Amino acid sequence: MPEQQPSVNFGDIPLARGTTPQESAPAVNFGDIPTTAAPASGSVTPSLRAILSGASKAVSPMFPNLPETVASPILNYIKNNPAQAGAMALAVPMGLATGGMGAPAAIGLAGLAGAGGAGAGLAASQLANAGKEPLPTVSGNIGQMASQGGQMAAAEGAGRAISAGMQAGSKYLMNRAMNNVSRRLGQEFPTMTQAMIDNAITASQGGYDKARSILIAAKATANAAVKTAEDAGATIPVTAATDALGSVADRIANTGNPTGNLAKLARVEEQFTAGRGATLTPTEADAIKGELQREARDLYLKLAKGEGTPAMRVVQEAKAAMAAGLNQALDAATTAAGADGYRAANATAQQMIGITRGIRSAVRPNANLYQALVRHGMGALAGAALGETQGHPGLGALAGAALGSPQGLSRAAILLGNPAVQAFMGQLPKPMVAAISNYLTGEQPEADVQK
């Protein structure tokens, strides 16, 4: 006998994704770096090398095992490439800060940040070496700033493309992990695979258990909110459901048979209100809403298979609209009673019910021959071929077989869909552009020097 799912009402809004506060980085004392001491004779300010050396000494106790061979090239790069270093120092944080911004605006800001950072880097370098080297011309500085600004803008665009590709790849891999899920279940829960990525749920027994725990917590939150509202004496007007039929009537008015469809809509409303008073308790409204949603979903699936009629579509839309109206009224009543999160909890519960059903279908070993044998075998063969090029065919075969499984594919999907990973990969083109520029020119271009 199949395991019975807990009775959970569904919501119609997406779950808001929370954020986890990050720990503050430990404070670093730079007190041993001279900042107010008088400059030495013949020098305007301490040299850039001295400043960077002091910073290195201050930070080194935090990283006692950091080899000098790692820190030294970085410091030398900053000293020898002040424009590039300054451009990246400002453009990379700018890129991270504008992650949610539209691409054109973010690319423009990256270009401005690159130019501004390059200017700051050049100014710091020239100030540190004043009196030791000839001053570059203004046009030379502007040329380097423009070059760095263009490079950072182009790199931001490339990073955006990488992030978009990772997002698409993540969705593709999770769909492949769940490809044994029935078409009907996919239609019933169209956002299932994206919800798995967002909640880091793998197609495995562990993922199933995680989804169940989230489902139980969401059910408890929704039920507690309803009880709080009922204890506070809240009621839900029946008109919360029937008033929502107005949007369906507006659509019907523009169809080829408005009279017949409007009559059908009126009958649906009469059937709903028959035998009911003017108000419902929160518990009654919650139960009715769940029933309406299940009926609307069943009708939708029939329509999707081409088994429905125009009249059935009217009924389906009417029941979905009334459920949404009750859901909104319940959310308002529970919030007014001091219990926030009713709609979000129901939306989460709906997603988790679909995910638990989907995972059970995806990981069944006897689902079909492809699921049980072919996928793992093909993954092992591909992995062995790649591993052979590195002298480790066995290790490659194991990795390929693992990645060919639903669990392996879903883990890869979650990794690619992780916002932090996408943000990191999206900034890689910036240092890559700088490295390519240095490789092509052979050395960092120097500005024209005043004679």
C-alpha positions in Angstrom: 0.0 0.0 0.0 1.6 3.3 -1.0 2.6 5.7 1.7 0.0 8.3 2.4 1.0 11.9 2.0 0.1 14.3 4.8 -2.9 16.5 4.2 -1.4 19.8 3.3 -3.1 22.8 1.6 -1.4 24.4 -1.3 -0.5 28.0 -1.9 -0.2 30.0 -5.0 2.9 32.1 -4.3 6.6 31.1 -4.5 8.6 30.5 -1.4 10.7 33.5 -0.5 14.3 32.5 -0.3 16.0 33.6 2.9 19.6 34.6 3.3 22.0 33.5 6.0 24.1 36.2 7.7 27.7 35.8 7.0 30.2 35.9 9.9 32.2 39.0 10.1 35.9 38.8 9.1 38.3 39.1 11.9 39.7 42.6 12.3 43.2 43.1 11.2 45.4 45.6 13.0 47.5 47.6 10.6 48.9 49.8 13.4 52.5 48.9 12.5 52.1 50.6 9.0 53.3 54.2 9.2 50.6 56.6 8.1 51.5 59.9 9.7 55.3 59.8 9.9 57.2 62.4 8.0 58.4 61.3 4.6 62.0 60.5 4.2 64.3 63.0 2.5 63.8 63.2 -1.3 60.5 61.3 -1.1 57.0 62.5 -1.1 55.5 59.4 0.6 56.6 56.0 1.7 57.1 53.7 -1.3 54.4 51.4 -2.5 56.7 48.5 -1.7 57.0 49.5 1.9 53.2 49.9 2.3 52.5 46.5 0.7 55.3 44.9 2.8 53.8 46.3 6.0 50.4 45.0 5.0 51.8 41.6 4.3 53.5 41.6 7.8 50.3 42.6 9.5 48.2 39.9 7.8 50.8 37.1 7.9 50.1 36.0 11.5 46.6 35.1 10.4 48.0 32.8 7.7 51.3 31.5 9.1 51.5 28.7 6.5 51.1 31.0 3.5 54.3 30.5 1.4 56.2 33.6 0.5 56.3 32.3 -3.1 52.5 32.9 -3.2 52.5 36.4 -1.7 55.5 37.7 -3.5 54.2 37.4 -7.0 50.9 39.0 -6.0 52.7 42.0 -4.5 55.0 42.2 -7.5 52.0 42.1 -9.8 50.3 45.0 -8.0 53.5 47.0 -8.1 54.3 46.4 -11.8 50.6 46.5 -13.0 49.0 49.3 -11.0 46.3 50.0 -13.6 45.2 46.4 -14.0 45.3 45.8 -10.2 43.3 48.9 -9.5 40.8 48.1 -12.2 40.1 44.6 -10.8 40.2 45.8 -7.2 37.2 48.0 -7.9 35.4 46.2 -10.8 35.2 42.8 -9.1 33.4 44.0 -6.0 31.2 46.1 -8.3 30.3 43.0 -10.3 29.4 41.2 -7.1 27.3 44.1 -5.8 25.4 44.4 -9.1 24.6 40.7 -9.5 20.8 41.4 -9.4 21.0 44.3 -11.8 20.2 44.2 -15.5 23.1 43.3 -17.8 23.4 46.7 -19.6 23.6 48.7 -16.4 26.0 46.2 -14.7 28.3 46.2 -17.7 28.4 50.0 -17.8 29.1 50.2 -14.1 31.9 47.6 -14.5 33.5 49.7 -17.2 33.3 52.8 -15.0 34.7 50.9 -12.0 37.5 49.5 -14.1 38.4 53.0 -15.4 38.2 54.5 -11.9 40.1 51.7 -10.3 42.8 52.0 -13.0 43.1 55.7 -12.3 43.4 55.2 -8.6 46.0 52.5 -9.1 48.1 54.7 -11.4 47.8 57.7 -9.0 48.9 55.6 -6.1 51.9 54.1 -8.0 53.0 57.5 -9.4 52.6 59.2 -6.0 54.7 56.4 -4.3 57.4 56.8 -6.9 57.4 60.6 -7.2 60.9 61.9 -7.7 62.2 58.5 -8.8 60.6 58.1 -12.2 59.4 60.6 -14.8 55.8 61.5 -14.5 53.6 60.1 -17.3 51.4 62.3 -19.4 47.8 62.9 -18.7 46.9 61.4 -22.1 48.9 58.3 -21.2 47.0 57.8 -18.0 43.6 58.4 -19.7 44.5 55.8 -22.3 45.2 53.2 -19.7 42.1 54.0 -17.8 40.0 53.7 -21.0 41.6 50.4 -21.9 41.0 49.0 -18.4 37.4 50.2 -18.4 36.7 48.6 -21.7 38.3 45.3 -20.6 36.3 45.2 -17.4 33.1 46.0 -19.2 33.8 43.2 -21.7 34.7 40.8 -18.9 31.5 41.6 -17.0 29.5 40.8 -20.1 31.4 37.5 -20.5 30.8 36.7 -16.8 27.0 37.3 -17.2 27.0 34.9 -20.1 28.9 32.3 -18.0 26.3 32.7 -15.1 23.4 32.4 -17.5 25.0 29.2 -19.0 25.4 27.8 -15.5 21.8 28.5 -14.7 20.6 26.8 -17.9 23.0 23.9 -17.3 21.7 23.5 -13.7 18.1 23.2 -14.9 19.0 20.8 -17.6 20.9 18.5 -15.3 18.2 18.4 -12.7 15.6 17.7 -15.4 17.8 14.8 -16.5 18.1 13.5 -13.0 14.3 13.6 -12.7 13.6 12.4 -16.3 11.9 9.2 -15.0 9.1 11.4 -13.5 5.8 11.0 -15.2 4.7 13.7 -17.6 1.5 14.1 -15.5 3.5 14.8 -12.3 5.7 17.3 -14.2 2.5 19.1 -15.4 1.1 19.0 -11.9 4.2 20.5 -10.3 5.9 22.5 -13.1 8.4 24.2 -10.7 9.5 21.0 -9.1 13.1 20.8 -10.5 13.8 24.5 -9.8 12.6 24.1 -6.2 15.0 21.2 -5.8 17.9 23.4 -7.0 16.8 26.3 -4.8 16.5 24.1 -1.7 19.6 21.9 -2.5 17.5 18.7 -2.6 19.2 15.8 -4.4 17.4 12.9 -6.2 18.3 10.4 -3.5 16.9 9.0 -0.2 18.6 11.8 1.6 16.9 14.3 -0.6 13.6 12.6 -0.1 14.1 12.8 3.7 15.0 16.5 3.5 11.9 17.3 1.4 9.7 15.5 3.9 11.2 17.4 6.8 10.6 20.7 5.0 7.0 19.5 4.2 6.2 18.7 7.8 7.6 22.0 9.0 5.5 23.9 6.4 2.4 21.9 7.3 2.9 22.8 11.0 3.4 26.5 10.2 0.2 26.7 8.1 -1.9 24.7 10.6 -0.6 26.9 13.5 -1.5 30.0 11.6 -5.0 28.8 10.9 -5.5 27.9 14.6 -4.2 31.3 15.7 -6.7 33.0 13.4 -9.6 30.8 14.6 -8.7 31.3 18.3 -8.8 35.1 17.6 -12.3 34.8 16.3 -11.5 35.5 12.7 -13.9 34.6 9.9 -13.6 34.3 6.2 -16.4 35.7 4.0 -17.7 33.4 1.3 -17.5 36.3 -1.0 -13.7 36.0 -0.8 -14.1 33.0 -3.1 -17.0 34.2 -5.3 -15.6 37.7 -5.9 -12.6 36.1 -7.4 -14.8 34.8 -10.2 -14.8 38.2 -11.7 -11.5 37.7 -13.5 -12.9 34.5 -15.1 -16.0 36.3 -16.2 -13.8 39.0 -17.8 -12.0 36.4 -19.9 -15.2 34.6 -20.9 -16.6 37.9 -22.1 -14.0 37.9 -24.9 -14.6 34.3 -26.0 -16.7 33.0 -28.9 -19.5 31.7 -26.6 -19.8 34.2 -23.8 -23.5 33.5 -23.0 -23.1 29.8 -22.6 -19.9 30.0 -20.6 -21.2 32.7 -18.4 -24.2 30.6 -17.6 -21.8 27.7 -16.7 -19.8 30.0 -14.4 -23.0 31.1 -12.7 -23.9 27.5 -12.0 -20.5 26.9 -10.5 -21.0 29.8 -8.1 -24.5 28.6 -7.2 -23.2 25.1 -6.4 -20.4 26.6 -4.2 -22.7 28.9 -2.2 -25.6 26.4 -1.8 -26.0 25.4 1.9 -23.3 27.7 3.1 -23.7 30.8 5.3 -22.1 34.2 4.7 -18.9 33.3 6.5 -16.6 30.4 7.1 -14.3 29.6 10.0 -10.5 29.7 9.1 -10.5 25.9 9.4 -13.5 25.5 7.1 -12.0 27.9 4.6 -8.6 26.1 4.7 -10.2 22.7 4.0 -12.5 24.1 1.2 -9.5 25.8 -0.4 -7.5 22.6 -0.5 -10.4 20.7 -2.1 -10.9 23.4 -4.7 -7.2 23.3 -5.6 -7.2 19.5 -6.0 -10.3 19.6 -8.2 -8.8 22.4 -10.3 -5.5 20.5 -10.7 -7.3 17.3 -11.8 -9.3 19.2 -14.4 -6.2 21.0 -15.6 -4.5 17.6 -16.2 -7.4 16.4 -18.2 -7.4 19.5 -20.3 -3.7 19.2 -20.9 -4.2 15.7 -22.3 -6.9 17.0 -24.7 -9.7 15.3 -22.9 -11.6 18.4 -21.8 -14.3 20.6 -23.3 -14.7 24.4 -23.3 -17.2 24.1 -20.4 -14.6 22.1 -18.4 -12.1 24.9 -18.8 -14.6 27.3 -17.3 -15.1 25.0 -14.3 -11.3 24.6 -13.9 -10.6 28.3 -14.0 -13.5 29.0 -11.6 -12.3 26.5 -9.0 -8.7 27.7 -9.2 -9.9 31.4 -8.9 -12.0 30.6 -5.8 -9.1 28.7 -4.2 -6.8 31.7 -4.8 -9.4 34.1 -3.3 -9.7 32.0 -0.2 -6.0 31.6 0.1 -5.6 35.4 0.0 -8.3 35.9 2.6 -6.8 33.3 4.9 -3.4 34.9 4.5 -4.9 38.3 5.5 -6.8 36.8 8.4 -3.8 34.9 9.8 -1.5 37.9 9.4 -4.0 40.1 11.2 -4.1 37.6 14.1 -0.3 37.8 14.4 0.6 34.6 12.5 2.6 35.5 9.4 3.7 33.1 6.7 0.5 31.2 5.8 0.7 31.6 2.1 4.5 31.0 2.0 4.1 27.8 4.1 1.4 26.5 1.7 3.5 27.3 -1.3 6.4 25.4 0.2 4.2 22.4 1.1 3.0 22.2 -2.5 6.5 22.2 -3.8 7.7 19.5 -1.3 4.8 17.2 -2.0 5.7 17.3 -5.7 9.4 16.8 -4.9 8.8 13.8 -2.7 6.6 12.1 -5.3 9.1 13.0 -8.0 12.1 11.6 -6.1 10.4 8.3 -5.5 9.8 7.9 -9.2 13.3 9.1 -10.2 15.3 6.7 -8.0 13.3 3.5 -8.4 15.8 0.9 -9.6 13.1 -1.1 -11.4 11.6 1.9 -13.2 13.0 0.8 -16.6 16.1 -0.7 -18.1 17.5 2.7 -19.0 17.2 3.9 -15.5 18.6 0.8 -13.9 21.5 0.0 -16.3 22.0 2.1 -19.4 22.5 5.5 -17.8 25.2 4.2 -15.3 26.9 2.1 -18.0 27.1 5.0 -20.5 28.4 7.3 -17.8 31.1 4.7 -16.8 32.2 4.3 -20.4 32.4 8.1 -21.0 34.3 8.5 -17.7 36.7 5.7 -18.5 37.5 7.3 -21.9 38.2 10.6 -20.3 40.1 9.1 -17.5 42.3 7.1 -19.9 43.7 10.4 -21.2 45.0 11.1 -17.7 46.1 7.6 -17.0 43.2 6.8 -14.6 40.5 4.9 -16.5 39.2 3.2 -13.5 38.7 6.4 -11.5 37.1 8.0 -14.5 34.7 5.1 -14.9 33.6 5.4 -11.3 33.2 9.2 -11.6 31.2 8.8 -14.8 28.9 6.2 -13.3 28.2 8.4 -10.3 27.5 11.4 -12.4 25.2 9.3 -14.6 23.0 8.5 -11.6 20.1 10.7 -10.5 21.9 11.6 -7.4 25.1 12.6 -9.2 23.3 14.6 -11.8 21.2 16.4 -9.2 24.3 17.2 -7.1 26.0 18.7 -10.2 22.8 20.7 -10.9 22.7 22.1 -7.4 26.4 23.1 -7.6 25.9 24.9 -10.9 22.7 26.6 -9.6 24.3 27.8 -6.4 24.3 31.7 -6.5 27.6 32.0 -4.7 29.3 29.6 -7.3 27.7 31.5 -10.2 28.9 34.9 -8.7 32.4 33.6 -8.3 32.6 32.1 -11.8 31.0 35.3 -13.2 34.0 37.3 -12.0 36.7 35.0 -13.4 36.8 36.7 -16.8 38.2 39.8 -15.2 41.6 38.4 -14.2 41.5 36.3 -17.3 41.2 39.4 -19.5 44.1 40.9 -17.7 46.2 37.8 -18.1 45.4 37.6 -21.8 46.2 41.3 -22.2 49.6 40.8 -20.6 50.3 37.7 -22.7 49.4 39.5 -26.0 51.5 42.6 -25.2 54.4 40.8 -23.6 54.5 43.4 -20.8 52.3 45.9 -19.2 52.0 49.0 -21.5 53.7 52.0 -20.2 52.2 55.5 -20.5 53.9 58.2 -22.5 56.5 60.0 -20.3 56.9 63.7 -20.2 60.2 64.8 -21.6 
